[in-house]
Amino acid sequence: MSALSQAWLLLLGAGICEIGWPLGFKLSQTSQYPKLAIAASIISIAVSGLLLWMAQKQIPIGTAYAVWTGIGAAGTFLVGVVWFNDPLTVMRSVGAMMIVGGVIVMKLAH
């Protein structure tokens, strides 16, 4: 596997961890274990940042940041809809699809 492919996998992992910290914040408000949820958020933030830092060794900062935040935003949207009954409207769905589309374009442009 090339260094660039590894960097994209690291970036994907960073984006997935980016979903973890808002999830932990939400769980800290809704679960009986708020301290554990906050601890999980802190760990998720740290791992996400570390993986982003590692990915940026091969991927330009603008591309890496846009993909990282896009995965985090779209993933958090889906978590909210699926597990927290956030509203799933046409406009919110279109917005999420635009984020995903932007991430795809950034990847293809690289």
Residue pairs with C-beta under 8 A, 6 or more apart in sequence:
3 58
4 58
4 59
6 58
7 54
7 55
7 57
7 58
7 59
8 55
8 59
8 107
10 51
10 52
10 54
10 55
11 51
11 52
11 55
11 59
11 64
11 67
11 68
12 71
13 47
13 51
14 47
14 48
14 49
14 50
14 51
14 52
14 55
14 68
14 71
15 48
15 67
15 68
15 70
15 71
15 72
15 75
16 71
16 75
17 44
17 45
17 47
17 48
17 51
18 44
18 48
18 68
18 69
18 71
18 72
18 75
18 76
19 71
19 72
19 75
19 76
19 79
20 40
20 41
20 43
20 44
20 47
20 48
21 41
21 42
21 44
21 45
21 48
22 41
22 72
22 76
23 41
23 44
23 76
23 79
24 37
24 38
24 39
24 40
24 41
24 42
24 44
25 37
25 38
25 41
26 37
26 80
26 84
27 33
27 34
27 37
27 40
28 34
28 35
28 37
28 38
28 41
30 84
31 37
48 68
48 72
52 64
52 65
52 68
55 64
55 68
56 64
59 67
59 110
60 110
63 106
63 107
63 109
63 110
66 102
66 103
66 106
67 103
67 106
67 107
70 99
70 100
70 102
70 103
70 106
71 103
73 96
73 99
74 96
74 99
74 100
74 103
77 86
77 92
77 96
77 99
78 96
80 86
81 87
81 88
